[in-house]
């Protein structure tokens, strides 16, 4: 290559650097997505464990007592996997509560999201749950569900 062709080498170097920068950025993005996906899958498994078992136990007992309890879940919710329950009596739905896990660093964050009252008078509220790495225990979930049920029953009966 002569000096008059040196510009070709400069262009080749620049193009190569641009390609490498794009490849590096794509790899970093893929690594972040993979990390998030693994964390999300882990949180999904946590929700399917003790929290779901607690909701099932709570709902089963309510049903045995004559209330209508409908178990719900959102394993692929964009805010994070959740398990929930709708509770109704003969007058209609008066409690809607869910436990949601959100991917966080270093551990997932857990939130109770709930609403009391009839369909026309509902204000959804949210509160963060202080829990261990594996989320709230079955007993904690049942106790919290019981408290929400008591509050909803007193307010709307």
ABEGO torsion letter per residue (X at the ends): XBAAAAAAAAAAAAAAAAAAAAAAAAAAAAAAAAAAAAAAAAAAAAAABAAAAAAAAAAAAAAAAGBBBBBBBBAABAAEBBBBBBBBBAAEBABBBBBBBBBBOABBBBBBBBBBEBAABBBBBBBBBBBBAAEBBAAAAAAAAAAAAAAAAAAAX
